[in-house]
Amino acid sequence: MDRIEAASSPQVLRQVNARRVLEHAWRVGAFTATDAMAATGLTRSTVIGVCDELLRQGWLDELDDARAVGAYTKGRPARRYALRERAAVVVGVDAGYDHVSATVADLRGIPLGRRGVVIPAPGPGRVERLADADQRRSLARAAVRGALADAGVPASEVLAITVAVPAPVDRDGTSPVDDWFWSITNPGYAEVFRGDAPLVTVENDANLAAIAEGSTPEGGGRDFESYIALIVGEGMGAGLMIDGRLVRGRRGGAGELRFLDHVDGVGSPDGLALLARRWAVEAIRAGLPDGSALAGLDPDRLSESDVGDAARAGDPVASAIVDRLAGRLARICLVLGDLLDVDRIIISGAAAESLPSMVDRAAAILDASDDPTAPELRPSRLGERCVTIGAIEHALALVRQHALDLEPTTRGAA
């Protein structure tokens, strides 16, 4: 008999055994008692008893037996079970500087509904009013409501909400107020969603990107113990996965890059999308030669995508801006490699999407360097989804951890 099965009080024993069987259900598709016995080391009677209890609680479905699906021919047909994927849902919210989106997913992480909105957020040369805290909170709530409506799911089925913000976050979901960007991008989301789900968490977006890169088949960190997910957009943030563990720091600020103020050749943690626009606006206002792809653009409406398009069209000024960004990115990655000795840095964010040649040029600089700690540099294959994927995975991990203390819905149970 399994050691844990024979230990402690009956109530604790049932909890431990139920957790082990439920974790098995989360890892696989349909399974039989024999499958669960092999995976958990529990006896047949214990597994069947646990499965019956999980069926009553709503976490499992009982499927057609093995004989009915042609997998069994002699004797009593084996009962088959599976995680009830719609026992509940989770919500991942990507609350960025200039956008907020919410995605509803089932217990396998499959998206069921999504809603996104643009947030007023001026860049260089722009005059739009910056969204205030109340507006951001209202937009985030509206995005969640819209995603639930898109999924056709009532709010009562939400067990966990994870909100991603481009700011350091402590264990209470609070960001420091001494930085205007952080206070703007996390205007109290933990309080906004408190009461909307049993489990509500606010987490740094780069940390969630790091989780996504290591937890999905196409993730750039899948085969590495130590890597960094670097988001380059309006700002910059790093999710640090070191020796298989996410490093957060005492106040959640381990991946913040304000130290770049003191790095020669960098000088600030300004985001590369922000700098692409800023440098292009400066070039336009200084005057450009006739025929320049940048010359005809409105500096008050310029996007980083416009800079990338101009560089691909052969504009020498735009190409020089991309080279300048690539050199800056390479230097940042060399510093991070020297500090943390990681295998790979995975680049995502607005600048990576709009300026792919910047990442390629930075990777070439690293490949040509003689620094023995220079990390491999790759663009994220998850693209703009990486933060949302990480938020959903984070919310699912919380549900798995606390499942036996939660109550899934019985709506749609088999």
Solvent accessible surface area in square Angstrom, and as a share of the most:
residue,aa,sasa,rsa
1,M,173,0.77
2,D,33,0.17
3,R,221,0.80
4,I,81,0.41
5,E,12,0.05
6,A,73,0.57
7,A,46,0.36
8,S,85,0.55
9,S,52,0.33
10,P,92,0.58
11,Q,121,0.54
12,V,77,0.44
13,L,39,0.19
14,R,149,0.54
15,Q,77,0.34
16,V,46,0.27
17,N,6,0.03
18,A,10,0.08
19,R,84,0.31
20,R,60,0.22
21,V,0,0.00
22,L,5,0.02
23,E,54,0.24
24,H,13,0.06
25,A,0,0.00
26,W,20,0.07
27,R,154,0.56
28,V,52,0.30
29,G,43,0.42
30,A,52,0.40
31,F,4,0.02
32,T,24,0.14
33,A,9,0.07
34,T,73,0.43
35,D,63,0.33
36,A,0,0.00
37,M,54,0.24
38,A,90,0.70
39,A,51,0.40
40,T,10,0.06
41,G,45,0.43
42,L,5,0.02
43,T,44,0.26
44,R,116,0.42
45,S,89,0.57
46,T,28,0.16
47,V,0,0.00
48,I,55,0.28
49,G,39,0.38
50,V,15,0.09
51,C,0,0.00
52,D,41,0.21
53,E,63,0.28
54,L,0,0.00
55,L,45,0.23
56,R,168,0.61
57,Q,70,0.31
58,G,4,0.04
59,W,1,0.00
60,L,4,0.02
61,D,25,0.13
62,E,71,0.32
63,L,65,0.32
64,D,94,0.49
65,D,48,0.25
66,A,6,0.04
67,R,112,0.41
68,A,72,0.55
69,V,76,0.43
70,G,66,0.64
71,A,76,0.59
72,Y,75,0.28
73,T,117,0.68
74,K,166,0.70
75,G,55,0.53
76,R,212,0.77
77,P,35,0.22
78,A,32,0.25
79,R,88,0.32
80,R,42,0.15
81,Y,1,0.00
82,A,15,0.12
83,L,6,0.03
84,R,7,0.02
85,E,71,0.32
86,R,89,0.33
87,A,0,0.00
88,A,1,0.01
89,V,0,0.00
90,V,0,0.00
91,V,0,0.00
92,G,0,0.00
93,V,0,0.00
94,D,17,0.09
95,A,0,0.00
96,G,6,0.06
97,Y,22,0.08
98,D,56,0.29
99,H,70,0.31
100,V,1,0.00
101,S,6,0.04
102,A,0,0.00
103,T,6,0.03
104,V,0,0.00
105,A,0,0.00
106,D,9,0.05
107,L,1,0.00
108,R,67,0.25
109,G,21,0.20
110,I,98,0.50
111,P,88,0.55
112,L,56,0.28
113,G,7,0.06
114,R,138,0.50
115,R,106,0.39
116,G,36,0.35
117,V,50,0.29
118,V,125,0.72
119,I,2,0.01
120,P,47,0.30
121,A,15,0.12
122,P,35,0.22
123,G,13,0.13
124,P,31,0.19
125,G,31,0.29
126,R,64,0.23
127,V,130,0.75
128,E,63,0.28
129,R,160,0.58
130,L,54,0.27
131,A,0,0.00
132,D,69,0.36
133,A,34,0.27
134,D,93,0.48
135,Q,52,0.23
136,R,1,0.00
137,R,72,0.26
138,S,65,0.42
139,L,38,0.19
140,A,0,0.00
141,R,81,0.30
142,A,39,0.30
143,A,0,0.00
144,V,11,0.06
145,R,140,0.51
146,G,7,0.07
147,A,0,0.00
148,L,16,0.08
149,A,74,0.58
150,D,84,0.43
151,A,21,0.16
152,G,55,0.53
153,V,9,0.05
154,P,59,0.37
155,A,65,0.51
156,S,101,0.65
157,E,5,0.02
158,V,6,0.04
159,L,9,0.04
160,A,0,0.00
161,I,3,0.01
162,T,0,0.00
163,V,0,0.00
164,A,0,0.00
165,V,0,0.00
166,P,29,0.18
167,A,0,0.00
168,P,4,0.03
169,V,0,0.00
170,D,45,0.24
171,R,220,0.80
172,D,112,0.58
173,G,6,0.06
174,T,75,0.43
175,S,9,0.06
176,P,44,0.28
177,V,129,0.74
178,D,110,0.57
179,D,30,0.16
180,W,155,0.55
181,F,37,0.16
182,W,18,0.06
183,S,43,0.28
184,I,32,0.16
185,T,1,0.00
186,N,12,0.06
187,P,10,0.06
188,G,34,0.33
189,Y,1,0.00
190,A,14,0.11
191,E,116,0.52
192,V,23,0.13
193,F,1,0.01
194,R,149,0.54
195,G,73,0.71
196,D,54,0.28
197,A,13,0.10
198,P,82,0.52
199,L,30,0.15
200,V,41,0.24
201,T,38,0.22
202,V,5,0.03
203,E,8,0.04
204,N,8,0.04
205,D,17,0.09
206,A,0,0.00
207,N,5,0.03
208,L,0,0.00
209,A,1,0.00
210,A,0,0.00
211,I,32,0.16
212,A,0,0.00
213,E,1,0.01
214,G,28,0.27
215,S,42,0.27
216,T,21,0.12
217,P,112,0.71
218,E,57,0.26
219,G,3,0.03
220,G,9,0.09
221,G,1,0.01
222,R,122,0.45
223,D,128,0.66
224,F,59,0.24
225,E,113,0.50
226,S,11,0.07
227,Y,4,0.02
228,I,0,0.00
229,A,2,0.01
230,L,0,0.00
231,I,24,0.12
232,V,0,0.00
233,G,7,0.07
234,E,33,0.15
235,G,25,0.24
236,M,17,0.08
237,G,10,0.09
238,A,1,0.01
239,G,0,0.00
240,L,11,0.05
241,M,23,0.10
242,I,37,0.19
243,D,106,0.55
244,G,43,0.41
245,R,187,0.68
246,L,47,0.24
247,V,58,0.33
248,R,55,0.20
249,G,41,0.40
250,R,201,0.73
251,R,144,0.53
252,G,3,0.03
253,G,31,0.30
254,A,39,0.31
255,G,10,0.09
256,E,34,0.15
257,L,5,0.03
258,R,114,0.42
259,F,70,0.29
260,L,0,0.00
261,D,72,0.37
262,H,160,0.71
263,V,27,0.16
264,D,121,0.63
265,G,58,0.56
266,V,12,0.07
267,G,43,0.42
268,S,24,0.16
269,P,36,0.23
270,D,40,0.21
271,G,0,0.00
272,L,0,0.00
273,A,0,0.00
274,L,29,0.14
275,L,6,0.03
276,A,0,0.00
277,R,9,0.03
278,R,81,0.29
279,W,22,0.08
280,A,0,0.00
281,V,9,0.05
282,E,97,0.43
283,A,20,0.15
284,I,26,0.13
285,R,147,0.54
286,A,89,0.69
287,G,53,0.51
288,L,34,0.17
289,P,86,0.54
290,D,150,0.78
291,G,84,0.80
292,S,17,0.11
293,A,46,0.36
294,L,0,0.00
295,A,44,0.34
296,G,74,0.71
297,L,56,0.28
298,D,77,0.40
299,P,29,0.18
300,D,55,0.28
301,R,149,0.54
302,L,2,0.01
303,S,34,0.22
304,E,24,0.11
305,S,47,0.30
306,D,42,0.22
307,V,0,0.00
308,G,3,0.02
309,D,75,0.39
310,A,4,0.03
311,A,13,0.10
312,R,142,0.52
313,A,81,0.63
314,G,56,0.53
315,D,7,0.03
316,P,98,0.61
317,V,40,0.23
318,A,0,0.00
319,S,31,0.20
320,A,57,0.45
321,I,11,0.06
322,V,0,0.00
323,D,73,0.38
324,R,136,0.50
325,L,0,0.00
326,A,1,0.01
327,G,30,0.28
328,R,25,0.09
329,L,0,0.00
330,A,2,0.02
331,R,113,0.41
332,I,0,0.00
333,C,0,0.00
334,L,40,0.20
335,V,36,0.20
336,L,5,0.03
337,G,0,0.00
338,D,85,0.44
339,L,114,0.57
340,L,56,0.28
341,D,102,0.53
342,V,8,0.05
343,D,69,0.36
344,R,43,0.16
345,I,0,0.00
346,I,2,0.01
347,I,0,0.00
348,S,5,0.03
349,G,16,0.16
350,A,43,0.33
351,A,0,0.00
352,A,12,0.09
353,E,96,0.43
354,S,17,0.11
355,L,1,0.00
356,P,62,0.39
357,S,33,0.21
358,M,0,0.00
359,V,1,0.01
360,D,88,0.46
361,R,74,0.27
362,A,0,0.00
363,A,15,0.11
364,A,59,0.46
365,I,76,0.38
366,L,6,0.03
367,D,108,0.56
368,A,89,0.69
369,S,39,0.25
370,D,143,0.74
371,D,38,0.20
372,P,133,0.83
373,T,43,0.25
374,A,31,0.24
375,P,5,0.03
376,E,55,0.24
377,L,2,0.01
378,R,95,0.35
379,P,65,0.41
380,S,17,0.11
381,R,170,0.62
382,L,3,0.01
383,G,14,0.13
384,E,136,0.61
385,R,119,0.44
386,C,5,0.03
387,V,11,0.06
388,T,18,0.11
389,I,35,0.18
390,G,0,0.00
391,A,0,0.00
392,I,10,0.05
393,E,45,0.20
394,H,32,0.14
395,A,0,0.00
396,L,6,0.03
397,A,42,0.33
398,L,34,0.17
399,V,0,0.00
400,R,56,0.20
401,Q,110,0.49
402,H,59,0.26
403,A,1,0.01
404,L,27,0.14
405,D,110,0.57
406,L,23,0.11
407,E,153,0.69
408,P,14,0.09
409,T,32,0.19
410,T,97,0.56
411,R,124,0.45
412,G,75,0.72
413,A,51,0.39
414,A,106,0.82
